[in-house]
Amino acid sequence: MLRGLPHDTAAALAGQRIQAIERHGKFISIRLERGFLVVHLGMTGKLLVNAERTKWTHAIFTMDRGVMIFDDPRQFGRIEYGTELPARVVALGPEPLEVSLADFAARLKERRSPIKAVLLNQAVVRGVGNIYADEALFRAGIHPKRMAASLRKERAEKLYVAMREVLAEAIESRGSSVSNYVDADGRKGSFQQSHRVYQRTGEACVSCGGKIKRIVLAQRGTHFCPKCQK
């Protein structure tokens, strides 16, 4: 789970002061005086402050005020220290809450793939996951299989607004705890209570009353309303 040798990483981190904690898509970047400690949580990873160690604790960071631990039962997460941000992080697309409408629309026009797959492509925009792609497409009234390049200007704008709204609301609610996600204090998020399509297969659509359908697209479970999304 660690890129690099444990002893070398520990020696490089020792005595450094944390200057900022930032997010680059799905990567957490802890900016230090010299370099960056970058963490990807994977599917089940957690960064917890002053929490009890478990059998899934793979890294312990001792600080002058408390301890931060990295837990990951499925071990898909990654930890990496370097003097610069990793190249794969630098290569990510723009932040969805910062990208301009014009840039976003232009990026969609370049992609002849289903719009759901394009939203999940971290080179297009970084940090939009499966839940929020489904929710944004529902709010915009766009079918997940529609080709991204075929979206007219007004529909691309609808999706742009919906994507930003969904992400802002999810952040306000501390995320979606549909399985084991918790924040650094071990608290669950509550945005799952506001999901309109995600994991609501067979339930009534909140807009038209029709049944929510599930398909597999881009190797991910995809939820949508066949009546509302065209």
C-alpha positions, 0 to 999 in steps of 0.5 A: 500500500506504500509506494516506497520503502517504509524506513525511507518514508518515515525518515523523510516525514520526521520533523516536518510541519503540515502546511495544508491539506488539499484534495486533487480529485480522489487524492488527499494531498498533505502539503509539507514543508518539503514535499507532499504526502499523498493518500488515495483511500481506494474503496474502503480506506479511512484517515482517522484522527486519534482513533483506536487501531484495528487489525486493518490499520496499515499506517500510523502517523504520530504528530505533536498533537495526536495520531492519524491512522490509515485503515483499509480492510480491502487494501486498495488504498495507496500512500506515497511521499515525494518532493513533488506531486505524483505525475498521475495526480498532476495529469488529472483534469480540472476540479469540477467545482472550479472548471468553467462552463466553457471548458467543461462543455468543450471537454464533453464535445471531445468525447465520443463515449457515453456521458456517464463514462465521461464524467467518471474519466478523471482526465475530463474532470477530477473527483466525480465518482459513481454516486455523484455522476448518477445524481447529476445526470438525473438532475440534468435529465440526461440518459447515462448512455447518451454520447457526450459529444452529442449534447447541445450547449443548453444540455451541457450547461444543465449538467454543469450546474447539476454536477456542481449542485450535487457536489456542493450539497454532498460536501455540506452533508459530509458525503454519502455513507452507503457502506463504510465511509466516515470522515476523519472523526469517524462520523458518517455522512448523510447525503445518502438520504438525499439520493434520488436515483443511486441504489434506488433500483425499482423504487418510484422516481421522485419526479414522475413516479416511474421505476428507477432502473439499474444497468452496468455502464463503464463497468459501474452500476448505473441508476437512472429514470428511463422516463425523466432522462433522455 
